[in-house]
Amino acid sequence: MDKSLPEALALLPHGPEFRFIDRLLSLEAGKRAVAEYKVPLDHAFLRGHFPGQPLFPGVLLIEAAAQLAGIVAQSDPTVPPLGNLKLAGVRAVKFIGSARPGQVIRVESALTGRLANVVSATGAAWVEDQPVLRAELTLSGEITRPDSR
């Protein structure tokens, strides 16, 4: 693993309030990664999703897998990082379970293809060794060009 988590997250456009990766467990640059996210006990949106039985939203499970896929894509030493890399599409999403406040989500993402500014990946997540998400992801960004001075 070459990059620290702060370095890896700095390559994504998200602010700290919208990051769903706490710990980078492994990173095979440009290929795959495994990370963790601990669902906070006090996140404001959990009070309304759902009152008395809070669940981490499934769309945020997808976002966590996409952020990790972005870290993998941006870590490839053979390809310049893409500017403003964002989630552009999701397919074949399966929510198999859920996460609750205080639980740790293990997220895995692997790149499956890359063409110019488009990156394809798979994403999956587990809670307590139980699968909660499987998805195919598409990310896109801006090709950064060297300064032409």
Sequence and secondary structure as in RCSB ss.txt:
>XXXX:A:sequence
MDKSLPEALALLPHGPEFRFIDRLLSLEAGKRAVAEYKVPLDHAFLRGHFPGQPLFPGVLLIEAAAQLAGIVAQS
DPTVPPLGNLKLAGVRAVKFIGSARPGQVIRVESALTGRLANVVSATGAAWVEDQPVLRAELTLSGEITRPDSR
>XXXX:A:secstr
  S HHHHHHTSS  GGG    EEEEEETTTEEEEEEE  SS HHHHTSSTTS    HHHHHHHHHHHHHHHHHT
 TTS  EEEEEEEEEEEEEE     TT EEEEEEEEEEEETTEEEEEEEEEETTEEEEEEEEEEEEEE      
